[in-house]
Amino acid sequence: MSNSISFRTAAWRRLRKNKGAVFGLIIILLAILIAIFAYFIAPDPSPFSNRIILEIGGQKPGFTQKFIKVKKEKDVASTGFFQQLIAGREDKYLYLPIQQFSNQGDSVVVQKFIDEGLSERKAFAKSDISADPVVTKKFLLGTDKYGRDILSRIIVGTRVSLSVGLITVLISLSIGLILGSLAGFYRGRTDTIIMWFINVIWSIPTLLLVFAITLVLGKGFWQIFIAVGLTMWVSVARLVRGQVLGVRELEYIEATKALGFSNFRIIVRHIWPNIMGPIMVIAAANFASAIVIEAGLSFLGIGV
């Protein structure tokens, strides 16, 4: 008699045979690691990689520039490991682009870079600058119009994108599973009311609904997550309703009713596990759609 293997073992063996799936899994795992350790990987570890240096705005990929690090007027508290992991580390210094510098007694005189062929002479007391005042930075992907490092913004943006997708899917699954299950299991008036509500939400354009929710909740990190999540549960609810309507008449569900199990237990323990396949498919689609919607909102100026 051959030894039986578990479902997970069989699934893993099947996955390993599909090279495309393995490659996709590796990319996803790399994206997750980049998102988790974004502020330790990014050249600019400031919150949201928002170090603005207007003098070097709009530079091409590979641009290299010298900077002098000048102490800020306000002291910046040290940042612990977990604080930097979550929110980044605020810069203790201002980064001023320079062309050249020289030491003159207790001062450092620099030619501050303003634009190509244009500079300004400035002097700083040695007590106002860092112990290692001059650093050279290379911007592999260039800078945006505000002089922020594009590579750092992309790395930190990976966290935002994955967070939007994950939280949106959790919100849409929570609402969609509950309402879809109630409509499909109880049918009758419950189904009519829930489907009326679903159709009303369905008739409103997604972006218009997101705009309305954003105006109510305000602009911010979590507000955008909630706004996008509250617009994507409808497709989940419709799918769940259809699946529950088909499953509730099967013999094993009739058997659970005959055994006196509660409706809650029947739905959660016996119906949901058997309809998870289609739900996971639409959850993956919603994950990608949420990222696209959030990117569109950011482009319009109301995103993260």
C-alpha positions in Angstrom: 0.0 0.0 0.0 1.4 3.4 -1.0 1.8 6.0 1.7 -0.7 8.8 1.4 0.6 12.4 1.2 -1.0 15.5 2.7 -2.7 18.2 0.6 0.1 20.7 1.3 2.8 18.2 0.2 0.9 17.5 -3.0 0.4 21.2 -3.7 4.1 21.9 -3.1 5.2 19.2 -5.5 2.8 20.4 -8.1 4.1 24.0 -7.6 7.7 23.0 -8.0 7.0 21.4 -11.4 5.7 24.7 -12.7 8.8 26.9 -13.3 6.7 30.0 -14.0 4.9 29.6 -10.7 8.2 29.2 -8.8 9.6 32.3 -10.5 6.5 34.3 -9.6 6.7 33.0 -6.0 10.3 34.2 -5.8 9.4 37.6 -7.1 6.6 37.9 -4.6 8.9 36.9 -1.7 11.5 39.4 -2.8 8.9 42.1 -3.0 7.7 41.3 0.6 11.3 41.4 1.9 11.9 44.7 0.2 8.7 46.1 1.7 9.5 44.9 5.2 13.1 46.2 5.2 12.5 49.2 2.8 14.0 51.8 5.1 17.2 49.8 5.6 17.6 49.2 1.9 16.6 52.6 0.5 19.5 55.1 0.0 17.1 57.7 1.6 15.8 56.3 4.9 13.8 59.4 5.8 10.0 58.9 6.3 8.5 58.1 2.9 12.0 58.8 1.4 11.0 62.5 1.3 14.4 64.2 1.5 13.7 67.2 -0.7 16.8 68.9 -2.3 15.3 71.3 -4.9 18.7 72.2 -6.4 19.1 68.8 -7.9 15.5 68.3 -9.1 14.8 66.4 -12.3 18.3 64.9 -12.7 18.9 61.9 -15.0 19.7 58.3 -13.9 23.3 57.9 -12.7 23.6 61.5 -11.5 26.3 62.0 -8.9 26.6 65.0 -6.5 28.7 66.0 -3.5 26.8 67.2 -0.4 27.8 68.9 2.8 25.9 67.8 5.9 24.8 70.7 8.0 23.2 70.2 11.4 19.5 71.1 11.7 18.5 73.9 14.1 16.3 71.5 16.0 17.9 68.4 17.5 16.6 65.1 16.1 16.1 62.2 18.5 17.8 58.9 17.8 15.7 56.2 16.1 15.5 52.7 17.3 15.6 49.6 15.1 11.8 48.9 15.2 10.9 52.6 14.8 13.1 52.8 11.7 11.7 49.5 10.4 8.2 50.9 10.5 8.5 54.6 9.8 12.0 55.4 8.7 14.6 57.6 10.3 14.5 61.4 10.2 17.6 63.1 8.9 19.8 64.8 11.5 21.4 66.9 8.9 20.5 69.1 5.9 22.1 67.9 2.7 23.3 70.9 0.7 24.7 70.2 -2.8 28.2 71.7 -3.3 30.8 71.8 -6.1 33.9 72.2 -3.9 34.9 73.1 -0.4 37.9 74.3 1.7 38.8 74.6 5.3 39.5 78.1 6.6 40.2 78.2 10.3 37.1 77.4 12.2 34.9 77.6 9.1 34.3 75.5 6.0 33.8 77.5 2.8 31.8 75.8 0.1 30.6 76.6 -3.4 26.9 75.6 -3.1 25.5 74.0 -6.2 22.5 75.8 -7.6 22.3 74.7 -11.2 24.6 73.7 -14.1 27.3 76.4 -14.2 25.7 78.3 -11.3 27.0 78.2 -7.7 26.9 80.3 -4.5 29.7 80.8 -2.0 28.8 80.0 1.6 30.7 79.5 4.9 29.7 77.3 7.8 31.2 77.0 11.3 32.7 73.6 11.9 30.5 73.2 14.9 27.5 73.4 12.6 28.4 70.6 10.3 28.9 66.8 10.6 32.2 65.2 11.7 32.4 63.8 8.2 30.9 66.8 6.4 31.2 65.9 2.7 29.5 62.9 1.2 29.1 61.9 -2.5 25.8 60.3 -3.5 24.9 58.6 -6.7 21.2 58.6 -7.8 20.9 55.4 -9.9 17.4 56.3 -11.1 17.8 60.0 -10.9 15.7 62.5 -9.0 12.1 63.8 -9.3 11.3 67.5 -9.7 11.7 68.0 -5.9 15.1 66.4 -5.8 14.0 63.2 -4.1 15.8 60.0 -4.9 13.5 58.0 -7.3 15.1 54.6 -6.4 14.3 55.2 -2.7 10.8 56.3 -3.5 10.2 53.1 -5.5 11.6 50.9 -2.7 9.4 52.5 0.0 6.5 52.6 -2.5 6.7 48.8 -2.6 5.5 48.7 1.0 2.7 51.1 0.3 1.5 49.1 -2.8 1.6 45.7 -1.0 -0.1 47.2 2.1 -2.9 48.7 0.0 -3.5 45.4 -1.7 -3.4 43.4 1.5 -5.6 45.6 3.6 -8.0 46.2 0.7 -8.4 42.4 0.2 -9.0 41.9 4.0 -11.7 44.5 4.1 -13.4 43.4 0.9 -13.3 39.7 1.9 -14.7 40.5 5.4 -17.6 42.4 4.1 -18.2 40.3 1.0 -18.1 37.0 2.8 -20.5 38.0 5.5 -23.1 39.7 3.2 -22.8 37.1 0.4 -23.2 34.3 2.8 -26.2 35.8 4.5 -27.9 36.4 1.1 -27.1 33.0 -0.3 -27.9 31.0 2.8 -31.1 32.6 4.0 -32.4 33.7 0.6 -35.9 35.3 0.6 -36.3 38.8 2.0 -32.7 38.8 3.3 -31.4 38.0 -0.2 -33.6 40.7 -1.7 -32.4 43.5 0.6 -28.7 42.6 0.4 -28.8 42.3 -3.4 -30.6 45.6 -3.6 -27.8 47.2 -1.6 -25.1 45.4 -3.6 -26.7 46.6 -6.9 -26.8 50.2 -5.7 -23.1 50.2 -4.8 -22.3 48.3 -8.0 -24.0 51.1 -10.1 -21.6 53.8 -8.7 -18.3 54.2 -10.6 -15.4 52.9 -8.5 -13.3 56.1 -8.7 -16.3 58.3 -7.9 -17.1 56.2 -4.8 -13.4 56.4 -3.7 -13.4 60.1 -4.1 -16.6 60.4 -2.0 -15.2 58.2 0.8 -11.9 60.0 0.8 -13.7 63.4 1.1 -15.5 62.0 4.2 -12.6 60.3 5.8 -9.9 62.8 4.8 -6.6 62.3 3.1 -4.1 59.9 4.7 -2.5 56.5 4.7 -5.3 54.5 6.4 -8.1 56.5 4.9 -7.0 55.5 1.4 -6.8 51.9 2.4 -10.3 52.0 3.9 -11.7 53.9 0.9 -10.4 51.5 -1.7 -11.4 48.5 0.4 -15.0 49.7 0.8 -15.4 49.8 -3.0 -14.2 46.3 -3.8 -16.3 44.1 -1.6 -19.3 44.0 -4.1 -17.7 41.6 -6.5 -16.8 39.3 -3.6 -20.3 39.4 -2.2 -21.9 38.5 -5.5 -19.5 35.6 -6.0 -20.0 34.3 -2.5 -23.7 34.5 -2.8 -23.7 32.4 -6.0 -21.4 29.8 -4.5 -23.4 29.5 -1.3 -26.7 29.2 -3.2 -25.1 26.2 -5.0 -23.6 24.5 -2.0 -26.4 24.9 0.5 -28.5 22.3 -1.3 -25.8 19.6 -1.3 -26.3 16.5 0.9 -23.5 17.2 3.4 -25.1 20.6 4.2 -28.5 18.8 4.7 -26.7 16.4 7.0 -25.3 19.2 9.2 -28.8 20.6 9.5 -30.2 17.2 10.5 -27.5 17.0 13.2 -28.7 20.2 14.6 -25.7 22.4 13.9 -26.2 26.1 14.1 -26.4 28.2 11.0 -23.3 30.0 12.0 -21.3 26.8 12.3 -22.7 25.5 9.0 -21.6 28.6 7.1 -18.2 29.1 8.7 -17.1 25.4 9.2 -18.8 23.6 6.3 -19.6 26.1 3.5 -16.7 28.6 3.5 -13.9 26.0 3.3 -15.6 24.5 0.2 -16.0 27.8 -1.7 -12.5 29.2 -1.0 -11.1 28.3 -4.5 -13.1 31.0 -6.4 -12.8 33.4 -3.5 -9.0 33.2 -3.6 -9.0 33.9 -7.3 -11.1 37.0 -7.0 -9.0 38.1 -4.0 -5.9 38.0 -6.1 -7.6 40.0 -8.8 -8.8 42.6 -6.2 -5.2 42.8 -4.8 -3.9 43.9 -8.2 -6.9 46.2 -8.8 -6.4 47.9 -5.5 -2.8 48.8 -6.3 -3.8 50.3 -9.7 -6.6 52.3 -8.0 -4.3 53.7 -5.3 -1.7 54.6 -8.0 -4.4 56.5 -9.9 -5.5 58.3 -6.7 -1.8 59.3 -6.0 -1.5 60.6 -9.6 -4.6 62.7 -9.0 -3.2 64.1 -5.8 -5.5 62.4 -3.2 -3.5 59.2 -2.7 -0.8 58.3 -0.2 
